[in-house]
């Protein structure tokens, strides 16, 4: 489902360059749950963002279901992401002045759903994640764990084939960490491919397969 070929990414700043990814090649099959681990600065997040079409690699290819996403134009790639990918971030990236319901409606609106369908789908997802009584609460009125569940609901809004999660438990206490990884496992059991960056060995062990990055290269 995901095939990465000779992927490299070099960042340039003030006359200096940093090689974040160095000729990474890998394949992830449909329905896998993959964790990506490695020391700080090893390229984990860069790999995830390149995989999700958010950062253009310096060289190499990312193919998802046979589509080479960096051979697409910017608008085509954005539409592809909207249809196929859901993102969960460590900092949640919720819009602070919108309610939980409105935050989940954002990708539905971008996909062109009418208001009635947006409300129905977003409500259904939040209720499924135990937030049926928090629909009209803004992020500051929610606990950290509840905010993460809103972020997961938003990632699921357009029925993605793939969830890309960047340190989804990084800001969570142990109980909420366990709860979040359990949600990801349940999603994976429905057939969604999950790729998760984590620095937590216990979280990484709950994936089916672990990839380790060191200095921008796959190790082992």
C-alpha positions in Angstrom: 0.0 0.0 0.0 2.8 2.4 0.9 6.1 2.1 -1.0 9.0 4.4 -0.4 12.0 4.4 -2.7 15.4 6.0 -2.0 13.8 8.8 -0.1 16.2 11.6 1.1 15.5 15.0 2.6 18.0 17.7 3.1 17.2 20.9 5.0 19.0 24.2 4.3 19.3 27.1 6.7 21.8 30.0 6.8 24.3 28.3 4.5 24.2 25.1 6.4 22.5 21.8 5.4 21.2 18.9 7.4 20.5 15.5 5.9 17.4 14.4 7.7 16.6 11.3 5.6 19.3 9.3 3.7 18.0 7.0 1.0 15.2 5.4 2.9 13.3 2.6 1.2 10.5 0.6 2.8 7.1 -1.0 2.1 4.1 -1.0 4.4 1.2 -3.4 3.6 -2.4 -2.6 3.8 -3.8 -3.1 7.3 -0.4 -3.0 9.1 0.2 -1.1 12.3 3.8 0.2 12.1 5.7 2.1 14.8 8.8 4.3 13.9 11.3 4.8 16.6 14.8 6.3 17.0 16.7 9.0 18.8 15.8 12.6 18.7 16.8 14.1 15.4 16.9 10.7 13.6 14.4 11.8 10.9 11.2 10.1 12.3 8.9 13.0 11.9 10.4 14.0 8.5 9.8 10.5 7.2 6.1 10.6 8.4 5.5 14.0 6.9 7.1 13.0 3.6 5.0 9.8 3.7 1.9 12.0 4.1 2.6 14.4 1.3 3.3 17.3 3.7 7.0 17.8 3.1 8.5 17.4 -0.4 11.5 15.1 -0.3 14.8 16.2 -1.9 14.9 13.0 -3.9 13.0 9.7 -4.0 9.4 8.5 -4.4 6.4 7.9 -2.2 3.8 5.6 -3.7 0.4 5.1 -2.0 -1.9 2.5 -3.7 0.2 2.8 -6.8 0.0 6.6 -7.0 3.2 8.6 -6.9 2.2 11.5 -4.7 5.1 13.8 -5.5 4.5 13.4 -9.2 1.1 15.1 -8.5 0.5 18.8 -8.6 0.0 20.6 -5.3 -3.8 20.7 -5.6 -4.0 17.1 -6.7 -1.8 16.0 -3.8 -3.9 17.9 -1.3 -7.1 16.3 -2.7 -5.4 12.9 -2.4 -4.5 13.5 1.2 -8.0 14.6 2.0 -9.5 11.4 0.5 -6.9 8.8 1.8 -5.0 10.1 4.8 -5.8 11.1 8.4 -3.2 12.9 10.6 -2.9 12.8 14.4 -0.3 15.2 16.0 1.3 15.4 19.4 0.0 18.9 19.9 -3.4 18.0 18.5 -3.6 21.1 16.2 -7.2 21.8 17.2 -8.5 25.3 16.4 -9.0 26.9 19.8 -12.0 29.1 18.9 -14.0 26.1 17.4 -16.0 23.5 19.3 -15.1 19.8 19.2 -17.9 19.3 16.7 -16.7 22.1 14.5 -13.1 20.9 14.6 -14.1 17.5 13.4 -16.2 19.1 10.7 -13.2 20.8 9.1 -12.1 18.0 6.8 -15.7 17.2 6.0 -16.2 20.7 4.8 -13.0 20.7 2.8 -14.3 17.5 1.1 -17.5 19.3 0.0 -20.0 17.6 2.4 -23.2 19.6 3.1 -23.7 21.0 6.6 -26.2 18.3 7.5 -23.9 15.5 6.6 -21.0 17.2 8.3 -22.9 17.5 11.6 -24.1 13.9 11.4 -20.7 12.4 10.7 -18.8 14.5 13.2 -21.4 13.8 15.9 -21.3 10.1 15.2 -17.5 10.0 15.5 -17.3 12.0 18.7 -20.0 9.8 20.3 -18.1 6.7 19.3 -15.0 8.1 21.1 -17.0 8.9 24.2 -17.4 12.6 23.7 -21.1 12.8 23.0 -21.5 15.2 25.9 -18.6 17.4 24.8 -19.7 18.3 21.3 -20.0 22.1 22.0 -17.0 22.4 24.2 -13.9 24.2 22.9 -10.4 22.7 23.3 -9.6 24.7 26.5 -12.7 23.2 28.1 -11.5 19.7 27.4 -8.9 17.5 29.2 -5.7 16.6 27.3 -7.0 13.1 26.7 -10.4 14.5 25.4 -8.5 16.9 23.0 -6.6 13.9 21.6 -9.8 12.0 21.0 -11.2 15.0 19.1 -8.0 15.0 17.0 -8.5 11.3 16.3 -12.2 11.9 15.4 -11.1 14.6 13.0 -8.5 12.3 11.4 -11.2 9.7 10.8 -13.7 12.2 9.4 -13.3 11.3 5.7 -12.9 7.5 6.2 -9.1 7.5 5.5 -7.3 4.3 4.5 -4.2 5.4 6.4 -3.7 7.1 9.8 -0.3 8.9 10.3 0.3 9.6 13.9 3.3 11.8 15.1 4.0 11.2 18.8 0.3 10.9 19.5 1.0 10.0 23.2 3.8 12.5 23.7 1.8 14.9 25.9 -0.3 12.3 27.7 -0.3 10.6 31.1 0.1 6.8 31.3 -3.6 6.1 31.5 -4.5 8.3 28.6 -1.5 7.0 26.6 -2.9 3.5 27.0 -6.4 4.7 26.0 -5.0 6.4 22.9 -3.0 3.4 21.7 -6.0 1.2 22.3 -8.1 3.4 20.0 -5.4 3.2 17.3 -5.3 -0.6 17.7 -9.1 -0.7 17.4 -8.9 1.4 14.2 -6.3 -0.9 12.8 -8.5 -3.9 13.5 -11.1 -2.3 11.1 -8.6 -2.4 8.3 -7.0 1.1 8.6 -3.3 1.1 8.1 -1.6 3.0 11.1 1.9 4.4 11.0 3.0 5.9 14.3 6.1 7.8 15.3 6.9 7.4 19.0 9.7 7.7 21.5 7.9 5.4 24.0 9.2 1.8 23.8 6.0 0.5 25.5 3.9 2.2 22.9 6.1 1.0 20.0 5.7 -2.6 21.2 2.0 -2.5 20.7 2.4 -2.1 16.9 2.8 -5.1 14.7 6.2 -4.1 13.4 8.8 -1.5 14.4 11.1 0.4 12.2 14.1 2.1 13.7 15.7 5.2 12.2 19.3 6.3 13.1 20.8 9.4 11.4 18.2 9.4 8.7 18.7 5.7 7.8 16.8 2.6 8.6 18.7 0.5 11.1 18.5 -3.3 11.5 
